[in-house]
């Protein structure tokens, strides 16, 4: 397993971005969570096999929400955690 922290900047709040991110994660079998941040960005912790995680990150960079727009994604590797599923969290 491989894990990463992502911070997504752009038009990513109020456009269904978190729920579309969950849909992508569920389709790929990625576990972790997504939540909005008060600065207008979206924060994601994601964990999966390396190729699956790469696909997930690529789809996030492309912008899973048609109403949103991703300007930049900061990706940092992290130690895997004991996630059971992928969930949408609130602040």
C-alpha positions as MATLAB code, in Angstrom:
seq = 'XXXXXXXXXXXXXXXXXXXXXXXXXXXXXXXXXXXXXXXXXXXXXXXXXXXXXXXXXXXXXXXXXXXXXXXXXXXXXXXXXXXXXXXXXXX';
ca = [
       0.000    0.000    0.000;
       1.004    3.543   -0.725;
      -0.548    6.707    0.714;
      -0.538   10.404   -0.138;
      -1.842   13.740    1.133;
      -3.252   16.034   -1.533;
      -4.213   19.679   -1.266;
      -6.282   20.805   -4.253;
      -6.516   24.486   -5.214;
      -8.873   26.154   -7.675;
     -12.654   26.231   -7.944;
     -13.122   23.169   -5.760;
     -15.749   24.136   -3.175;
     -19.477   24.418   -3.815;
     -19.193   22.441   -7.063;
     -19.578   18.844   -5.849;
     -15.825   18.240   -5.837;
     -15.761   16.191   -2.618;
     -18.584   13.921   -3.741;
     -17.075   13.413   -7.200;
     -13.745   12.647   -5.496;
     -15.493    9.997   -3.388;
     -17.055    8.531   -6.524;
     -13.626    8.255   -8.198;
     -12.138    6.732   -5.028;
     -14.944    4.184   -4.739;
     -14.639    3.207   -8.415;
     -10.882    2.654   -8.070;
     -10.901    1.097   -4.602;
      -9.027    3.946   -2.906;
      -9.515    4.448    0.852;
      -9.109    7.631    2.901;
     -11.087   10.871    3.115;
     -11.729   14.251    1.505;
     -12.728   17.516    3.189;
     -12.998   21.227    2.495;
     -10.577   23.599    4.166;
     -11.418   27.084    5.353;
      -8.911   28.590    2.879;
     -11.030   27.371   -0.076;
      -8.871   24.349   -0.899;
      -9.777   20.670   -0.585;
      -7.666   18.247    1.460;
      -7.464   14.534    0.623;
      -5.747   11.578    2.243;
      -5.734    8.624   -0.145;
      -4.351    5.112    0.081;
      -4.205    2.255   -2.446;
      -1.820    0.068   -4.400;
       0.752    2.261   -6.207;
      -0.766    2.087   -9.724;
      -4.284    2.681   -8.382;
      -3.108    5.651   -6.312;
      -1.380    7.098   -9.388;
      -4.642    6.794  -11.374;
      -6.580    8.440   -8.549;
      -4.164   11.373   -8.301;
      -4.254   11.801  -12.090;
      -8.060   11.991  -12.048;
      -8.006   14.506   -9.203;
      -5.529   16.683  -11.111;
      -7.833   16.520  -14.142;
     -10.741   17.684  -11.947;
     -13.464   15.129  -11.217;
     -16.190   17.799  -10.932;
     -17.344   19.255  -14.266;
     -18.478   22.456  -12.512;
     -15.090   22.967  -10.834;
     -11.603   23.768  -12.010;
      -8.321   22.505  -10.567;
      -5.472   25.028  -10.689;
      -2.863   23.109   -8.668;
      -2.527   19.920   -6.636;
       0.137   19.566   -3.955;
       0.982   15.878   -3.369;
       3.004   14.608   -0.407;
       3.760   10.989    0.388;
       2.627    9.778    3.813;
       2.676    6.602    5.869;
      -0.320    4.333    5.210;
      -3.085    4.370    7.832;
      -5.799    1.913    8.764;
      -8.588    3.251    6.515;
     -11.534    0.963    5.789;
     -13.304    3.074    3.156;
     -13.318    6.512    1.540;
     -15.460    9.155    3.184;
     -16.455   12.799    2.838;
     -15.660   14.769    5.980;
     -16.633   18.232    7.084;
     -14.259   20.845    8.472;
];
